[in-house]
Amino acid sequence: MKKILIVEDDTILNKTLSYNLVSEGYETASAYSCAMARDLLKGCFHLALLDVNLPDGSGYDYLRWIRERSQLPVLILT
């Protein structure tokens, strides 16, 4: 099963994305901040959905952090 990391601080949007992806057969993990996403990225994911504006930093900075560690595909949501 494909696993998707959702990094979005808007709780309703995060849960809606997760619900829709799960209903299509994907497994999801939700993060609401950069710090939370860093902790979750220790797991294996096939894709990350990334918001640009997060409460503890920029999604672009988090993307640079990801790129230093992996080639995980990322879709940026704004």
N, C-alpha and C positions, 0 to 999 in steps of 0.2 A: 504494500500500500504506500502511495506517495504521501510524504509528510511536508506540510507547509507551515512556516513560521510567519505569524501575523504580528507586525510591530506597529501598533496604532493606539494612541492614547485616548481616543474617543471610545468610550466603553460600548456604546450602542453600535457604532460602526464596526468595532472589533468583533463583537458577538454576532452581528449580522453576517459579516464575511465568513466567520467560522461556521455558523449554521449552514450557510449556503454551500460552502466547500464540503462539509461533512455529508450533507445530503446528496452530494455528487460522488461520494465515495473516497474523499481524501481524509487524511488524519491531520489535525491542526494543533498548534500550540500558540497561545496568545501571550504577547508581551505588551506592556503599557508604557515602557520607558526604555532608554538605551541600556541602562544597567540590567534590567530584567532580561532584555534580549541577549546581552552578552552571556549571561548565565545559561540561558536556554540554548544558545548556539553550540554548547558543548555536545549536544545531541546531533543526530544525523537528520538533515533536512534536504529536500529536493528543490525547494524554492522558498524565497522570503518575499513577503509583501511588506513594504516599508513606507511609513509616513515620513514626510520631511520635517514637520514641526513636532518635536517631542518635548516633554516637560524638562528633561535633563540634558538636552543637547540636540544637535542637528542630525537629521536622518542621513545627510551627506557625510558627516563625520563618522557615523556608524557604518555607512557603506565602505568608507576607506578602511575602517577597522576590519570589516569582513574581508575585503580584498587582500589585506596583509596576511590572512590566514587560509583563505579558500577561494574557489571560483564558483561559489554558490550562486545560481541565477537569482537575480533580484528584480522585482517590479516596484517602482516607486509610485506611491499614491499621493496626490496632493489635493 
